[in-house]
Amino acid sequence: MSVVFPSLAFFEALQAEMGAEKERFSRLGFFDTVFGIRVLGDGPPREFVLGFEVFDCVRVTEDVDGGVPDFVVEGPFAAWREMFDNIHALGAADTAHSLNTLTHFGEALRVRYDDPDGHDKMYRFAESIQEFLDLSARIAFEYPDGSRPPARRESEHVRRVGA
């Protein structure tokens, strides 16, 4: 059964996938942050809050204003779609489509924060956040228009360096 991006069900599916990957995430170190994802498009933004403790995603909710996240990653639907299409096609984001690259200059995605510690957490936990988002390659999902991300290209192997 397919879920839709962006939706609460999409992030809950990522949460379930992370739960099955404790060893993978434990190798990356403790991951303690609460952050928001804001997808901009036609109409009101879609907002989600993701909470992480140690090696697990312990919270997935809607509405960034309902809590005080350390930071919010915000961008147009097209930028999110490009990143998730790349992840789905390759099994993990390539360097050009990593969250680190897409937020670095704030052109595709932006990091919003009220406290400099929040900004620091984005980059301190960037690898864990990317690994979490890369789990979307395992999820059957579609976009609001009914289209799906591209099929996985088995012949390519993605290797991120410094992502």
C-alpha positions as CSV (number, residue, x, y, z in Angstrom):
1,M,0.0,0.0,0.0
2,S,1.3,3.4,-1.0
3,V,1.5,6.5,1.2
4,V,1.6,10.1,-0.1
5,F,4.4,12.6,0.3
6,P,4.0,15.0,2.1
7,S,1.8,13.4,4.8
8,L,2.0,12.2,8.4
9,A,1.7,8.6,7.1
10,F,4.9,9.1,5.0
11,F,6.9,10.2,8.0
12,E,5.4,7.4,10.2
13,A,6.5,4.9,7.5
14,L,10.1,6.3,7.8
15,Q,9.8,6.0,11.6
16,A,8.9,2.4,11.3
17,E,11.8,1.7,8.9
18,M,14.2,3.4,11.3
19,G,13.0,1.2,14.1
20,A,14.2,-1.8,12.1
21,E,17.6,-0.3,11.7
22,K,18.9,0.2,15.2
23,E,22.4,-1.1,14.4
24,R,22.7,1.2,11.4
25,F,21.8,4.3,13.4
26,S,23.8,3.3,16.5
27,R,27.0,3.4,14.3
28,L,26.3,7.0,13.7
29,G,26.2,8.0,17.3
30,F,23.5,9.5,19.5
31,F,20.9,11.5,17.7
32,D,18.9,13.8,20.0
33,T,17.0,16.5,18.3
34,V,13.5,17.6,17.4
35,F,13.1,19.3,14.1
36,G,10.5,20.4,11.6
37,I,9.9,19.8,8.0
38,R,7.9,22.4,6.1
39,V,6.9,21.7,2.5
40,L,5.8,24.8,0.7
41,G,3.4,24.7,-2.3
42,D,0.1,25.9,-3.4
43,G,-2.0,26.5,-0.4
44,P,-0.9,26.3,3.2
45,P,2.4,24.7,4.0
46,R,2.5,21.1,5.2
47,E,4.4,20.9,8.4
48,F,5.7,17.9,10.4
49,V,7.7,17.5,13.6
50,L,10.2,14.7,14.0
51,G,11.7,13.8,17.4
52,F,14.8,11.7,17.8
53,E,16.3,10.2,21.0
54,V,19.4,8.1,21.0
55,F,19.0,5.9,18.0
56,D,15.2,6.1,17.4
57,C,12.5,8.3,16.0
58,V,10.2,8.7,19.0
59,R,7.8,11.4,17.7
60,V,6.1,12.2,14.4
61,T,3.4,14.8,14.4
62,E,2.0,17.5,12.2
63,D,2.2,21.2,12.9
64,V,5.5,22.8,13.6
65,D,3.9,25.4,15.8
66,G,2.6,22.7,18.2
67,G,6.1,22.3,19.6
68,V,9.4,24.1,19.7
69,P,11.7,22.4,17.2
70,D,15.5,22.9,17.3
71,F,15.3,23.9,13.6
72,V,12.9,23.7,10.6
73,V,14.0,22.6,7.1
74,E,11.8,24.5,4.7
75,G,11.5,24.5,1.0
76,P,9.2,24.2,-2.0
77,F,7.6,20.9,-2.9
78,A,9.7,20.7,-6.1
79,A,13.0,20.7,-4.1
80,W,11.7,18.0,-1.7
81,R,10.4,16.0,-4.7
82,E,13.7,16.2,-6.5
83,M,15.5,14.9,-3.4
84,F,13.1,12.0,-2.8
85,D,13.1,11.1,-6.5
86,N,16.9,10.9,-6.3
87,I,16.8,8.8,-3.1
88,H,14.3,6.5,-4.6
89,A,16.2,6.0,-7.9
90,L,19.6,5.5,-6.3
91,G,18.8,4.0,-2.9
92,A,20.3,7.0,-1.1
93,A,20.8,10.7,-2.0
94,D,23.8,11.5,-4.1
95,T,26.0,14.4,-3.0
96,A,24.1,16.9,-5.1
97,H,20.8,15.9,-3.5
98,S,21.8,15.5,0.1
99,L,20.2,17.6,2.8
100,N,23.5,19.1,3.5
101,T,24.0,20.3,0.0
102,L,20.4,21.4,-0.5
103,T,20.5,23.5,2.6
104,H,24.1,24.8,2.4
105,F,23.4,28.0,0.5
106,G,19.7,28.1,1.3
107,E,18.7,28.1,-2.4
108,A,16.7,24.8,-2.6
109,L,16.0,24.2,1.1
110,R,16.4,26.6,4.0
111,V,17.2,25.9,7.7
112,R,15.1,28.1,10.0
113,Y,16.0,28.4,13.7
114,D,15.6,30.8,16.6
115,D,18.6,29.6,18.6
116,P,22.1,29.1,17.2
117,D,22.2,25.7,19.0
118,G,19.3,24.6,16.8
119,H,21.3,25.5,13.7
120,D,24.3,23.6,15.1
121,K,22.1,20.5,15.6
122,M,21.1,20.4,12.0
123,Y,24.7,20.0,10.9
124,R,25.8,18.0,13.9
125,F,23.2,15.3,13.1
126,A,23.2,15.8,9.3
127,E,24.4,12.3,8.6
128,S,21.8,10.7,10.8
129,I,19.0,12.9,9.3
130,Q,20.1,12.0,5.8
131,E,20.2,8.3,6.7
132,F,16.6,8.7,8.0
133,L,15.5,10.4,4.8
134,D,17.3,7.8,2.7
135,L,15.0,5.1,4.2
136,S,12.3,6.5,1.9
137,A,13.9,4.4,-0.9
138,R,12.2,1.4,0.8
139,I,8.8,3.0,1.0
140,A,6.1,2.8,-1.7
141,F,4.9,6.3,-2.0
142,E,3.3,8.7,-4.4
143,Y,2.9,12.5,-4.7
144,P,-0.4,14.4,-4.4
145,D,-0.8,14.3,-8.2
146,G,-0.7,10.5,-8.2
147,S,2.7,10.2,-9.8
148,R,5.4,8.1,-8.2
149,P,9.2,8.5,-7.8
150,P,11.3,6.8,-10.5
151,A,12.1,3.1,-10.2
152,R,15.3,2.1,-8.5
153,R,18.4,2.0,-10.8
154,E,20.1,-1.2,-9.5
155,S,23.2,-0.6,-11.7
156,E,24.2,2.5,-9.8
157,H,25.9,2.6,-6.4
158,V,25.7,5.9,-4.5
159,R,28.5,7.0,-2.4
160,R,28.3,10.2,-0.5
161,V,31.5,11.9,0.6
162,G,31.1,14.6,3.2
163,A,27.3,14.7,2.9
